[in-house]
Amino acid sequence: MSSFTKSIAIASVSSFLCVAAAFAAYTEAPVTDGGTLSGKVSFKGAQPPPEKFDFAKFPQPKFCSQVDSDGTPGSGEGHRLRQDVKVNKGGLADAVVYITNIQTGKPLKMSMTELQTNNCRFLVQGGPSKSVGVIFNDKTAGGVSILNTDADPSDPKTAAGVLHNPHGYSMVGAMSTTIFNKPLPTKGQVISEKVKPIWFKKADVFMKIECDQHNYMNAWALPVENPYYAIVNDDGTFSIDQIPPGKYEVKAFHPKLGFKTAQIDVPAKGKATANFEF
């Protein structure tokens, strides 16, 4: 075998192993002596100012301006303020804490990550955060679904639905790769995308969804492969239970601030602590 052929073979095997690792099977098993991890994700310093988007630069300014990013009535000043870094008494909201290297443990109930549009916002369903969630990194059961609930009866052009265009990206730092891009023009319409092996094969990767029609519409999700994660509360606190005793790597993720990593040692039927500061 030539050196060139060997190089190709090694590269092919390496690629296969990376994909296989990304979809390593998680096994459910009774956890009789499990421990608990708790802590807080905090932000040092003053809360940064929100990002400002002028409605006049985007379609449907009248309809979209009815609410602000937090769901309160629109300011009427012709712009949306989106606060991506939310700080409450030093605690950082919209973060995910995830134990990365557990392959056996408590039941894993996988489902599609559900989003809905609402007055030109993407809202993550079922969690303490409306902008940040998780997506199961599994090609069989993992994926994302997006329901369009927006329509403007006062405008004949959008009475049947406000056109959104969810654009999904695989993100590593500031680098983005398109993973899906589909129109969503009708109220009541749903698009669903199953996870593909190439989506999340890199380290510290996450998903971003942005509307190509209204660029201030964003949502984010961290890919996970086990049930040992927590989306933090508004004050940055979290708790994860039924953890098999052992030493683990745990990460905190925020879509605008990146990743922090800690090492923990969970005692049998005991408590471990991990705090993260951005």
N, C-alpha and C positions, 0 to 999 in steps of 0.2 A: 504494500500500500504506500502510495506517495505521501510526502509530508503534507501536500495540499489536501489530499483526500482525508488524511487523518485529522487535519484542522477542521474540515467541514463536518466530519463525524463527531468530533468533540463538541463543536458548537451546537450541533443538532441535539446531542444528548443533554448538554447544559440547558438549552432552551426547554426541552421536555421536562427536565427536573424542576426548572423554575415554575413552569405551569402546573406541574403535579403538586409542588409545594404549596402553590396558591390555593389549591383545592384539596389540601390534606383533610382526610375524613375526621370528623369529630365524633366521638363515641359517648353515648349516654351511659352512665353507671351510677348506682346509689352512692351518695356522699354522706356517710354516717358521722364523720368527725370533722366536718367542714368548718372553716373559719370565715371571718368577715374582714373586708377591707373598707375603710372609710377615710375621708379626708376632705380637702378643699382645694379648688382651683382659684387662685387669686390673681389680681392685676396690680402691679406696683405703679403708683402715680395716679394722676387725674385721668378721668375718662376722656379719650380723644373725641374731638367734635364729629358729628355725623357727616355722612357724604350727602351732597345736595344734587338733586336731579331736576332740571327744568322740564315741566310737562310739555311745554310748547315744542320741544325737540322730538317728541314721540307721538305715536298715534293715540287717538281717543283721550285727549287731555281732560275733557270734562268728566268723563266717566271715571277715569283712573284717579282723579283728584278728590273723589268723595271721601276717601280715607287716607290716613297716613300709614307708614310702614308698620306701626304697632296696632293698627286697627281703630284708632281714635278718629273722630271726624277730621276731614281734611282742613288744612289751615286756611285755604282760600287764597294763598299767596302765590300760587302758580308753580309750586315745586314740592317734591317729596324729599324728606330727610330720612335717610336710612342709617340707623345706628347699629353697626356691625360689632362693635366692642362695647358691651353693656356691663357696667360695673355697679355693684350694689354693696355698699359698705366694705369695699375691698375685694368682694367676691366677683368672679368672672362668670357670666352666664353663657349659654350657647356653646358649651364645651362637652366633649365626650372623653370619658376615662375608660380604658380598655386593657385587660390583661391579655397579652399577645400569645403566650406559649402554653395554653392549656388545651389538651386534646381529649381529655376524658373528664366527665363531671355531670352536673345537673342537666335536666332536660333542655333541649334546644328547640324552640318553636320558631321555625323560619317562615317568613311571609314576605310578600312584596312590600317595598317601601312606598307608602302612599303619600302623594301630594295632591293638593287642590289649589286651583286658582281662586282668588277672592279679591275683587276690585284691584286687579293688576298686582297681586302679590302671589308668590308661591308659599303655601302653608304646609309644613310637614305635619302629618296626622299622627295622633296617638302618643305623643310624648310631651315632656315639660318644655321643650323648645319648639317654636313654630318655624324656625329657619334652619335648624341643624338636627340631623338624625343619624341613623346607621343604615347600611345596606349589607345584606348577607352576601358574602363572597362565595356564592355557590351557583353553578351554572344550571342546576335543576330547579331550585326553589327561590333563589335570590333574584332580585330585579327591582324595577321601579315602575309605578303606575301614576299617571297624572290625569286628574279629572278637571275639565274646564267647567266652572260654574258661572262664568262671566257672560252677561248679555246686557245690552242697553236698549230697552224698548223705545226710548225717546229718539233714537237714531235709526232710521230704516236700514242703514248699511250694517248695523251691528245688532239688530233686534234678535236675530237667530243665534248670535254669539260674537263675542269679541275675539278676534284672531290673536292667539298667542303662538309662539314658536319655541317650545322647550328645546334647548340645545345643551346636551350633556357632555361634560368634559371629564377626562381622567387627569387629575392635577398632581404634579410633583413640584412643590414649591410654586414658583410663578410660571412654570412650563405646563402647557395644556395640550391635550390630544382629544379630538372629537371622538365620542363613543356613540352618540346618536344625535339626530337633528330632524325633528318632525313637526309639521304644522298641526295646530289644534284650534280649528276655526269655529266650532259649533258648541253651544252650551249643552252639557250632558255628555260630550264626547270624552273618551278615555284613550290614552295611548299607554301601552305597556311594553317594556323592554326587559328581556331576561339578561342576566349577567353573562358576559362572554369571558373566556379564559384570559384574553389579552387586556381586559379592562384594568385590573388591579395587580399586575404582576411585579411592580416595583415597590421598593420600601418607602414608607411614609407617603403613600398615595391616598388621595381622597377624591370624591366626586363633587363636581359643581354643576348646578343646573341654572342656566340663565335664559331668559326670553329674548330672542333676537329682535322682537318688535318693541319690547319695553325693557331696556337693559338694566333698569333698577329692580327687576324681578329676579331674585336669586334665592337658591337654597343649596345646602351642602349636606353630604353624608360621608361618614367614615366606614369603609369596608371592614366587616368583622367576620370571624369564622367560628366563634363560640359565644355562649350566652353571658360571658363574664365581662360585661360592659355596663356603664351607667351614663346617661345623659344628665348632666349636673342640674341642680336646682337653680333658681334665679340668683341665689347668693353664693353659687359655686360649690356647694356641698354635695357629697355623693356617698353612696354605700353600695357594696357588692357582697352578696352572701353566698353560702354553700360552696366555698372555695376549698378544693382538696388541699391538705397541708403540703407545703413545699415552697421552693424559691421560684419567683417569677419576675418577668419584666412587665411593667405596666406603663402605659403611655397616656398622656393627656393631649387632646387635639382641639385646636380652635381654628376655624377656617381662615381667619385673617392673621393669626399670630403663630401658627405652625404647631410643632410637636415638642413636648417635653417627655423625658424618660426617667423612670426610677426603678430601682430593684427592691423587691419586698420579700419577706419571709413570713409566710402565713402559718401560725402554729395550729395544731389540732384543737378544734373547738375554741380557738382563741381569736384575738383581734390584731390586725395589722393596720398601719396608717401610712398614707402617702399624700403629701401636699405638694402642689405645683404652683410656681409663680411665674407669670408672664410679665 
